[in-house]
């Protein structure tokens, strides 16, 4: 693994794990199923781990996927907090102070 990290791949993993299928995760993220599938596969390749056992209709976490899930959730929560913080900093008060 190199020193670059693609949060989109981890978000794809997290949403797929939570939704249980690529199709449901793709709908939630507003992506196509093939795009989301490539992101999940890319993360698996990058990590050198199989994160899901794939079936015709669902994605079941492997042991490695279950081990990664808590940290992926923490990353998602941190990303949400960062977005809220950044939005709050850019939205200042306008108008005349009296």
Secondary structure, 3 states (H helix, E strand, C coil): CCCCCCHHHHHHHHHHHHHCCHHHHHHHHCCCHHHHHHHHHHHHHHHCCCCEEECCCCEEECHHHHHHHHHHHHHHHHHHHHHHHHHHHHCCCCCCCC
